[in-house]
Amino acid sequence: MTRPTLCITGTRDEDVAGNNATPDRRAAVFGVLPAGNKAMLLLKDADHMTFAGATGRAASILPREVISSQLQVQHHMLVTRITTDWWGAHLIGDAKAQSRLQKPQGLGALGVWQTG
């Protein structure tokens, strides 16, 4: 792979389709990608429904830990900010977006950002 690759997952992103997915297996994708234009956002307590784009009752079609629901708005804001900067940096060469990706704002204790 030579194209920029952004991986996003959560520490509670478990198997929902019977494919034996675990948070560790999902995060391991980053490690096997070739060095270069790759990054991973690992959100603490984000589950599979965090990434479904749904909110409220629609996000609760699967059983969820309370913390995942409580952090959903913050997780969505981070995903929006980081993916927007990622695409800006890699699709249109936005130097400011690339600079923001060096240390994404608002991440703090909510997750881990890795590049490589």
C-alpha positions as CSV (number, residue, x, y, z in Angstrom):
1,M,0.0,0.0,0.0
2,T,1.3,3.4,-0.9
3,R,-1.7,5.6,-0.4
4,P,-2.3,7.5,2.9
5,T,-4.3,5.4,5.3
6,L,-6.2,6.5,8.3
7,C,-7.3,3.9,10.8
8,I,-10.0,4.7,13.4
9,T,-11.2,2.4,16.1
10,G,-12.1,2.3,19.8
11,T,-11.1,0.4,22.8
12,R,-14.6,-1.1,23.0
13,D,-15.0,-1.8,19.2
14,E,-16.0,-5.4,19.7
15,D,-17.2,-8.1,17.3
16,V,-20.7,-7.3,16.1
17,A,-20.9,-9.4,13.0
18,G,-19.5,-12.8,14.2
19,N,-16.1,-12.2,12.6
20,N,-14.1,-12.5,15.9
21,A,-13.1,-8.8,15.7
22,T,-11.6,-7.4,18.9
23,P,-10.3,-3.9,19.7
24,D,-6.7,-5.3,19.6
25,R,-7.2,-6.9,16.2
26,R,-8.8,-3.8,14.8
27,A,-5.9,-1.7,16.1
28,A,-3.3,-4.2,14.8
29,V,-4.1,-3.1,11.3
30,F,-2.0,0.0,11.8
31,G,1.0,-2.0,12.8
32,V,1.1,-4.1,9.7
33,L,0.7,-1.2,7.3
34,P,4.0,-0.1,5.6
35,A,5.7,2.9,7.2
36,G,4.9,6.2,5.7
37,N,1.6,7.9,5.3
38,K,-0.4,6.2,7.9
39,A,-2.1,7.2,11.1
40,M,-4.4,5.7,13.7
41,L,-7.0,7.3,16.0
42,L,-7.7,4.9,18.9
43,L,-10.6,6.4,21.0
44,K,-10.9,5.3,24.6
45,D,-14.3,3.7,25.3
46,A,-15.5,4.1,21.8
47,D,-17.6,1.1,20.6
48,H,-18.8,0.0,17.2
49,M,-21.8,2.2,17.3
50,T,-19.7,5.3,18.0
51,F,-18.6,5.0,14.3
52,A,-22.1,4.3,12.9
53,G,-22.9,8.0,12.8
54,A,-26.1,7.5,14.7
55,T,-27.1,9.3,17.9
56,G,-29.8,8.8,20.5
57,R,-32.0,5.7,20.2
58,A,-30.6,4.8,16.8
59,A,-27.1,4.4,18.4
60,S,-28.5,1.9,20.9
61,I,-29.5,-0.9,18.6
62,L,-26.7,-2.9,20.1
63,P,-26.0,-3.2,23.8
64,R,-23.6,-0.5,24.9
65,E,-21.6,0.5,28.0
66,V,-22.9,3.7,29.5
67,I,-19.5,5.4,29.1
68,S,-19.6,4.8,25.3
69,S,-22.9,6.6,25.1
70,Q,-21.8,9.4,27.4
71,L,-18.7,10.1,25.3
72,Q,-20.3,9.8,21.9
73,V,-20.6,13.5,21.2
74,Q,-17.0,14.1,22.1
75,H,-15.9,11.1,20.0
76,H,-17.9,12.4,17.1
77,M,-16.3,15.8,17.3
78,L,-12.8,14.3,17.4
79,V,-13.5,12.0,14.4
80,T,-14.9,14.9,12.5
81,R,-12.0,17.2,13.2
82,I,-9.3,14.6,12.6
83,T,-10.8,13.2,9.4
84,T,-11.4,16.6,8.0
85,D,-7.7,17.5,8.6
86,W,-6.6,14.2,7.3
87,W,-8.4,14.6,4.0
88,G,-7.4,18.3,3.8
89,A,-3.8,17.4,4.3
90,H,-3.7,14.5,1.9
91,L,-6.1,15.5,-0.8
92,I,-5.5,19.2,-1.2
93,G,-2.1,19.6,0.5
94,D,-3.4,21.9,3.3
95,A,-0.3,22.7,5.3
96,K,-2.4,24.0,8.3
97,A,-4.4,20.7,8.4
98,Q,-1.1,18.8,8.3
99,S,0.3,20.9,11.1
100,R,-2.8,20.2,13.3
101,L,-2.4,16.5,12.7
102,Q,1.0,16.6,14.4
103,K,-0.9,16.9,17.8
104,P,-4.7,16.8,17.4
105,Q,-6.5,19.2,19.7
106,G,-9.0,17.9,22.2
107,L,-7.7,14.4,22.3
108,G,-6.3,14.4,25.8
109,A,-7.4,11.4,27.8
110,L,-10.0,10.5,25.1
111,G,-7.6,8.5,23.0
112,V,-4.3,8.0,21.3
113,W,-3.1,9.4,18.0
114,Q,-0.3,7.5,16.2
115,T,1.5,8.2,12.9
116,G,4.2,6.4,11.1
